[in-house]
């Protein structure tokens, strides 16, 4: 994919301009980027060889500011431009379409650029591969439908207002590699219930969690820390309980949660993890947290479409398989 800039057009030029391309016969996504994308402008794009012709086709003429287009080489896999699932490549000036509901970050992207998903208010899910290390300023600002995000396990930096007012986001699992979170990163994430800062983090900016009701950024329960880990497995759970005592599996921590609530919200959880936990503390399965949600309900709320084992017909079937 390539980002192509289209300059402003004076109405005296009959609302049609030509742009010379680096490659011939490219295919263009009709969803424009930039300042015009929310103003109802309508365009026709036609390509002949290395010339892109842009014509405004609504009742007005010209456009006073430039915009950008996503362009694909004919040898590439051309996406369905009507789909609301979007693959982000991390290119300079790349902005996701406003109607996107689910986003996958391409493995070639090491950085999610500034305002990449700014005001994508229909966006619900984001999957970030382990190749990504940086989320820049306002990358997901005002994505007020965003409910689930799977972060890179190698993430190092979260920029200013990166998740500003993502008001439906309930859980964020930060990897131990994170070393800096800038000002207001999670400001206004009022549904956020689970987010634990790694002890090794170097810098946390001002007002990072303002408006996140009753959210602690550290926990005292050793098992909660293990269940929050991006590398959690059945062995680490078992070792923690043997080392610190079975009472850690039944202890009520912040927001009336047990460690099992955290485990069931962890996108890296496996059936073996939950089964091992419940072998020690089966009664934890019925514990309700501050929001009167059980661990199983927490599992369902986080929409575990990413569960490794897809041989089960439903999350309910997967859960019962976990029971000892």
C-alpha positions, 0 to 999 in steps of 0.5 A, a space after each residue: 500500500 502507498 499513500 498518495 497526496 491529492 492537492 487542493 483544486 480551484 473551482 476554476 479548474 472545473 473540479 478535475 485534476 490529474 496526479 502523476 503516480 510512481 506506478 501504473 494501474 494502481 487501485 485506489 480506496 475511495 475512502 479519503 483521508 485528511 481534512 475533507 473526509 468528514 465533510 460529505 465531499 464526493 469524488 470519482 477516481 480513474 486511473 490510466 497508466 500512471 495518471 490518476 484523475 480526480 473529479 468532484 461529482 457532487 453539486 459543488 466545485 473544487 476543494 480548498 485543502 488537500 487530502 490523501 488516498 490509499 493506493 494499492 499496486 495491482 500485484 498486491 492483495 486488494 482489500 474489500 473497500 466496503 469492509 469495516 475490517 482494516 489492516 493498518 500498515 504504519 505508513 506516514 500519514 496513514 489514517 484508518 477509515 472512520 467506519 472501521 469496526 475491527 483493526 489488525 496491525 500488519 506485522 511490518 508496522 513497528 509504530 502505530 503513528 499519531 492519530 492513526 485511528 483518531 475518532 474511529 468511533 465504531 472501532 471495537 477490537 484491535 490486535 497488535 502483533 509483537 513486532 510493534 513497539 510504539 503507540 504514538 500520541 492520540 493513536 486511538 483518541 476518542 475511539 469511544 466504542 473500543 472495548 478490546 485491545 490485544 497489545 504487543 508483548 514487546 510494546 515499549 511506549 504509549 504516547 500522550 492521549 493515546 487512548 483518551 476517552 476510550 470509555 468502553 475499554 475495560 482491560 489493558 494488559 501491559 507487557 513488562 517491556 513498557 518503559 514509558 506512558 505519556 500524559 493523559 494516555 488513558 484519561 477518561 477511560 471510565 470503564 477501565 477496571 484492569 491495568 497494572 503498571 510493571 514495576 520496571 516502568 521508567 516514566 509515567 506521565 501526568 493524569 494518565 488515569 484521570 477519570 478511570 474510576 477506582 482503578 489501582 495501578 498496582 496490586 498486593 496479591 502475588 497471584 493477581 500479578 501472575 494472572 496479569 502477566 502476558 506470559 502467564 501459564 499453568 506452571 507459573 500459577 501453580 508455582 505462585 500458589 505453592 510459594 505464597 499460599 492457596 489463600 492468594 487464590 481465594 483472596 479478594 483484592 481490589 474492586 472485589 476481584 479475585 485473581 481469577 477475574 484478572 486471568 479471565 480478562 487476560 488475552 493470553 489465557 489458555 484453558 490449562 491456566 484456568 483449569 489449574 487455578 480452579 483445581 486449587 480454588 473452585 469456589 472462585 468461579 462464583 465470586 462477583 467483582 465490584 460490577 457484580 461480574 463473575 470470572 466467566 462473565 468477565 471472559 465473555 465480556 472480553 469477547 475472546 475471539 482470539 482463543 487459541 483452541 477453536 475446537 469448542 462451539 462457544 465460550 461456555 463450552 470452553 469454560 466447562 472444559 476448564 472446570 476440574 
